[in-house]
Amino acid sequence: MITVVGTGTGAPPPGDVLAGAELVVGGRRHLDAVRPLLPDTAELVVLGALAPALDTVAEYVGKGRRVLVLASGDPGFFGIVRVLSERFGAAALDVRAGVSSVAAAFARTGLTWDDAVVVSAHGRELRTAVHVCRAYPKTAVLTGPGAGPAELGAALARASAERVLVVASALGDPVRERVERVTPAQAAARDWGSAVSVVLCLDESRAAPGGARTVAGAAPGPAGWALEESAFAHRDSMITKFEVRALALARLGPRPGDLVWDVGAGSGSVAVECARLGAAVSAVEKTPDGVGRIRTNAALHGVDVHVVHGSAPDALAQLDDPDAVFVGGGGRELPGIVDACARRARRGVVVAMAALDRVPAARAALIGAGFDCDGVLLQSSRLVPLPGDVTRPAATNPVFLLWGTRPAARTEGVAL
């Protein structure tokens, strides 16, 4: 039996577990805290590189000897229980869960966390955590070397400077514990050391709906998408029609952890729909009235869209690299815009065009950037009522939709 004990945010490990341990594995601070309570004969392994530690555990398990693994908080929550169960089987584990750092941090701030999204940046790309923080109003980020409050704050300051970061350090330590509220810019300017337990990212302008909850995590995603044009403020029908938007969303594949650009955003209908599906979104629009409409539509649908007032491709330089891009405008500059987007998109680019003459150049730009390219001419007719309680089909303007997919992303089925 391998006993896994969560510690570090409150109660110490139980004495009976410590007294019988023959091998104790854990971080240095966990081992130092329990060393006086351990048998003199117990072997201690500082948990650094995981593979050698697991091999040592396997030797003890093979001989029927008692193993104790110390972890922070709840070891079954983004913790070592996963790798132990994969190596030795869940039946070999006796897990004594402590209070997770996420639960402790929210408790210190007096907030519920059944409506929070939790993302780990420990040993993972920070960009995913950044995009989740941008997309959701209440997020907890498990940090790691190179992915702490300073790095998270610097990334958020570029697109979501209004967020509040709650940095919780040394949770459970009666002397060193600290919980601080800072702006992203303030977080970026500090050296936080190695004691940070978790960072909470809060968008206090988007309050969670009240009432009892049934399902934990973020609010349920939209019941539908490709909304009617009437769901958005727009000018003179200058909006991506819902038939086009439906296919564009299918090809963009927005999801939590993604960053999507909407270039030539107009009313921002594509940007808003991507945000409703959980992606972080930056919308680029050159007209001042368009910028205002995008912000209005984002507020109307309760999502956060980072709006950039400027012209592509120059305005793209200030943005983080996207997973997917929708290009809905461009005029004569379209080939250059598509090329600039394609060279930075990690997964794919979708281009909507009303003019036949622009299709070959846009396609060439996608192929030239190394994308596999496909597309369709979308033509639809909507039912229109006529006198006498009858209807007729009325054609909408045809639109060419091209999409380019980076070959590796298509093969693997995941974002790079």
N, C-alpha and C positions, 0 to 999 in steps of 0.2 A: 504494500500500500504506500502511495505517495501522498503525504498530507500537504496541501497547499493552503497557506494562511495569508489572508489579506491583512496588512497592517499599514501603519504610516499615516493614517488620518484619525487616530483615536486610540482604541483599546490595544494593549500589547497582546502577543500570542498567548494562548492558554498554557499554563505551566505543565500540564500533563503531556502536551505535545512536545514541548521543548525537552523535558526530562528524558524521553525515550528516543530522541533523535540520534541516529548514527551518522547520517550525512545531512548537512544543512547547506542549502543553496540560496543565495540572495544577493541583493545589492550590498555594497560595503556598509552603507549607513544602517541597513536592516540588520546585518550581522553584528555590527558594533553595538547595537541597542540590546541584543539578546545574548551576547557572548558570555556575560557573567552567569546566565541562567542555564547554560548548556553543559552537558557532561564533558569532562576533560577529554574523553576518548572520541568525541564527535569530530568528524572531518568537515572543514568549512571550505566551500567553493564560492569565490566572489563571481557573481554573474556578470560577465563581460561578453565575450564571444559565446553564442548560444550552443553551437555544436559540441565543443568539448565538454561543457557542463552537462548536456543531455547524455553524452557517452558515459560520463561518470555516474549519472543517475541510473543508467541502464545496467552498469556493473553491479550496483548495490541492489537494484530490483531483482536482477538475475540470481542473486545469492539470498534473496528473501530478507534483506536488511531494511530497516526503517529509514525513509527519506523525508525530510522536511524542506519545502520550498517556501521562501518568504517573498511576498510581493506587496506592492502598494495598493491600498484600497480594495476593490473587488477584482480579484485575479481572473474572473470570468468575463470581465468587461474590457475589451481591447487588451487583454492580459495574457499571461503565460499559460493559462488553462488550455488555450487553443492548441499550442504546439505540444504540450504534454499529452493531451488526449489523442492527438494525431499520432504520436510516437508510441504511447503505452496503452491507449484505450481509455475511455471514460470510466470504465469499471474499476480501473486501478487507482483512481483519484478520490481522495477525501478532501473536498474543498470547503474551507471555512472562510466565507466571504466577509470582508470588512466593508466599510462605507467607501464608495468610490469617490475619487477626487471631484468628479463632476457633481455628484449629489452634495458633497460637502461644500463646494464652492457656491452652488445655488443656495444652500442653507445659510451660508454666511451673509448672503445678500438679501435674504428674505423673499426669494422668488421661487415659484414652482418651476419644475423642469420637465413636466410631462408633455409640454408643448415645445420643447427644445430639440434641435438637431445636433447630434454629437458627431464630430469628425476628428480623426486622428491624423496629426502631421508628424508623428514620431516614426522616423525611418521611412517617411513617405514624402512625395512631392508636396510642397507647401501650397502650390497653386490650387489644388482641389479644396483645401480648407479656406483659402481666400475667397474662392468663388461661392462656396456654401455660405460664408459669412455675408457676402454681398446679397445673396438671393433670399436669405431667411432672416426674420427679425430677432430670433433668439437662437444662438449657436454656442456650443462649447467646443473648444479646440484643445485636444491633448497635444502638448508641445514636445519638442525634442531638440537635440543639437542642430543649429542652423535653421530651426523652425520654431522660434520662440516669439515672445511679445514684440520684440524690436522688428523682426522680419515681417511678422503679420501686420504690425502697425504701419510699416513703410508701404506695404502693398495696398492696404486699405486706404491710406491717405491719398492715393492717386485717384481713387474712384468712389470711395465711400467714407469721406472724411468726417461725416456726421455721426458715425457709429461711436458707441461708448465701449471701451474695453475694460473688463474687470479682471485684473491679474491676481491670481491666488497663488501664493508661494508658501512652501513648507507647511502645508495643511496638516493639522494635528500636532505640530510642534508647539509646546506651550510658550516657548521663548521666541522662536524665529518666524512664526506664522504671520503673514501679511496679506491683506486683501485691499487692493487699490483700484480706484476708478480713474482712467486716463483716456485722453483722446488718442486716435491712431498716431498722430504726429508726436505726441508726448511719449508714447510707447516706443516709437522708432528712434527717439533721441537718447534712450537710456540703455545701460548695460544691466541686464536683469540677473546675471549670474546663472547658476545651475539649479536653483531651488524652486523654480516655477513648477507648480503642479498642473494648472489648467488655466486657460484664458477664456472668459465668457465674452462674446461679442453681441451687443444689444443695439437694435434699432428702435429706440424708444418712441419714435414717431409712428410706428406701426404696432399698435397695441393688439395683443391676442384677443380673439373673441371671448366673451365671458361665458359662464355656464359650465355645467359638468361636461367632462370629456369622456369619450369611450375608447379611443385609440391614441396611444402615445406617439410622440413625435410631432413633426410639423402638421399644420392643418392639411386635410386631404386635398389632393390635387384636383384640378378642374374636372367636372363631370363631362365636359365637352370642350372642343376647341374649334378653330376656324369659325370664329364668331361672326355674326352678321355685321355688315358695315355700320349699321346704326348703333353698334356698341362702342363706337369710337368717334371722337370729334375729328372731322376732316374737312377739307376745302374742295368744293366743286367735284365731288366724287374722286378726288385724287387720293386713292387708298388701294392697297392690294386687296383685290376681291377675295371673298372667302374660299372660292374654288381653288384659286391659285395658292392662297395661304395654306390650305389643307395639304397640298402636295409639297409645298416648300417646307412646312414643319416636318413632314414625314422624311424628307431628305436631309434636313438639318439635324434631326434627332436630338433636340435639346433635353438635358437631364440634369439632376443635381450634380454639382461639381464641375460642370461645363462653363465656358465663357463663350458667348455668341456675340458677334458684331452684327448690327443692322446698319448698313451703309447706304446713305441716301434714304433715310428712314421715313421722311414725309410725316405721316400721322403717327408712326411708331407702332402700327398694328402688329407687325411681325415681332418687333422687340417685346411688346407687352405679352404676346402669346407665348414666346419663349420663356419669359420670366414667370408666367403663370405655371409653366411646366417644370419650374425649379432651377432653371439656368441663371447664371449671372449674365447681364446684358449691358453692352455699350452701344448706344445709338448715335450715329454721326449724321448731322443735318446742317445744311449751310444757310437755311433761311431762318430769321429770328422768329417768325410766326410759327414755322414748323417746330422749332425747339419748344415753344410754348405749348403747342398741341401735344407733343410727345409727353411732356411733363403732366399735362392735364389727364391724358389717357392712362398713364402709369398710376397716378393717384386714384383715378376712377376705379381701377381694377385692383388696387391695394398691393401693387408690386413696386420694386425699386428698379429703375432703369437709369444708368449713368448716361447722361446726355452730353454730347460733345458738339459745340457750335463751331463748325468749320467745314472745309471742303476736303474731300478725299482726292488724291491719296495723302496729301500733306498732313491732314488731321489724324491719320492713323498712327503716326510715329509715336504719339504719346500714350498709346494703348498697349496693354499686355497682349501677348500672343493669344489668339482665339482658338477654340476647338473647331468652330464652324462659323461661316460668314454668309449672310444674306445681302445681296447687292440689288437694290431696287431702283437705283437711279444712276446717273453718270453722264448721259449725253455723249458728246464726242470724246470725253475723257474716259469712257467706259473701259476700253482695253487696258489702259494703264492702271485703273482702279482694280479691275479683276486680277491683273498680274500681281499687284501689290498685296491684295488679300490672299491670293493663292499661295504666295511664297511664305506667308506667315501662318496660314491655317493648318492646324494639326490633323484635322480629319476631313473637312470638305467645304466646298463653296457652292452656293446656289445663286443663280442670276436670273432675274425676271426682266424681260424686254418686250416692249410693244412694237418696236421697229424691226422689220425683217433684216434691214441692212446691217444691224449691229451684231447679229448672231454669229457670223463667221469669225469676226475679230475676238469676240468674247470666248468662243470655243477654242480658238488658237491660243489665247492667253492661258486657259485652263490646261490644255495639253502641254503647252510650253513649260508650265510649272511642274510637270510630272504627274498630273492627275489623269485618272480614267474619266472620260467625259461622256455624258449621255444627256438626253433631253426630250421634251415633248412640246408640241403646239397645243395649248389648251383652248378649246372652244366650247362654250356652254350656253345653254338657253334656259332662262328662268321663266317660270309660269307667271303670267300677268293677267289680272282679271279684266274681263270685258263686260259691257252691258249685257243683260240677259242671263246672268249667273253662269257665264262660261269663261274659259281661260284660253290663252294662246301662249306659245313659247316666244320669248323675246331674246334675241341673241345679245350676249355681252361681247365686248371687244376681245379678240383673240390675243393671247399672251404666250410668248416663248419662254419656257422654263428650262434652263440648262443647269446641270449640276456636275461638279467634279469631285471625285473621291480619291483621296490619297491611297495608293494600292495597299500599303501595309495596314492602314486603318480598316480597309474593306475586308482584308483577309483575316485579320485578327478579330474583327467585330467589336473592337473597343477603341477608345481614344488612346492615342499614343502618349 
